[in-house]
Amino acid sequence: MPEYAPLPVTLRQLQYVLAVAETGSFHGAAARCHVSQPGLSTQVKALEEALGVTVFERAPRAVRVTAEGERVLERARRLLREAVALAEDARQCRDPFARALSVGVIPTVAPYVLTRVTPALRAAHPALRVRWVEDKTSALVRDIAAGVLDGALLALEAELPGMATAEVTRDPFVLACAPSHPLARRRAKVTLDDVRGLDLLLLDEGHCLRDQVLSLCHARRAEELPFRATSLATLVQMVAAGDAATLLPRVAVEVENRASQLVLRPVEGGTLGRTLGFAWRRGAPVGAVFEALAAIARRALS
């Protein structure tokens, strides 16, 4: 058939035959498509006549797809997916925020930031649909590179090859210890030198927060205790129950120390902390969207 010749079927007719196949009846298909059953049956019959193929075997209480009909349905599904994608692309041309985004977020950020950022994003761009995926940094970076994720909210100090970034906020670390700890008796800020020789509890392998704290431990000869927590919540409970200390991101303080079980001390004498921001594939068409999301998140967390 020439490329510009009239087509024998319409997209609506393809929707009808798919609905019949999925529901197993003309009545169910008509209800799903919000049309009358006689009207739907007429359009399905017109499609079969135009193609010269019997798509369905009709029985009093059953509708079966023929072998030829399976081939028609397979192509119908592909055509309709492309038609939906075309409509989605057109909407995004009119409004770059009328889209779905898959966005990763690290576990040491998700519980403390998303409750403030998500409502702000929704209020600013109601048509934007964000699917958040929580995972460790290495997994998020891998999935962004593979195109599984559009971007991620994480610590920008991590290795992010081939990524563009937009800063959201600076997240300083505070020293957290039990009330019985010697540093808890101080009323002033502690310094980096005070960390020297401390026994520190840290997160498990794979957390970028652990890597950042370890670099400080090595520089200041602090000691890591054998126990490694899988979450900040577990880390806080272990610190509160023992004589060790840890470094806690300030964004987590309100949630993790809501029972005031820890004594918190700011740390002077350095830039101890991390930078939170969005990262995405350099050159990807979603760059402008993530820049805007970073600005919204920045205001929400200020």
Secondary structure, 3 states (H helix, E strand, C coil): CCCCCCCCCCHHHHHHHHHHHHHCCHHHHHHHHCCCHHHHHHHHHHHHHHHCCCCEEEECCEEEECHHHHHHHHHHHHHHHHHHHHHHHHHHHHCCCCCEEEEEECCCCHHHHHHHHHHHHHHHCCCCEEEEEECCHHHHHHHHHHCCCCEEEEECCCCCCCEEEEEEEEEEEEEEECCCCHHHHCCCCEEHHHHCCCEEEEECCCCHHHHHHHHHHHHHCCEEEEEEECCHHHHHHHHHHCCCEEEEEHHHHHHHCCCCCCEEEEEECCCCEEEEEEEEECCCCCHHHHHHHHHHHHHHHC
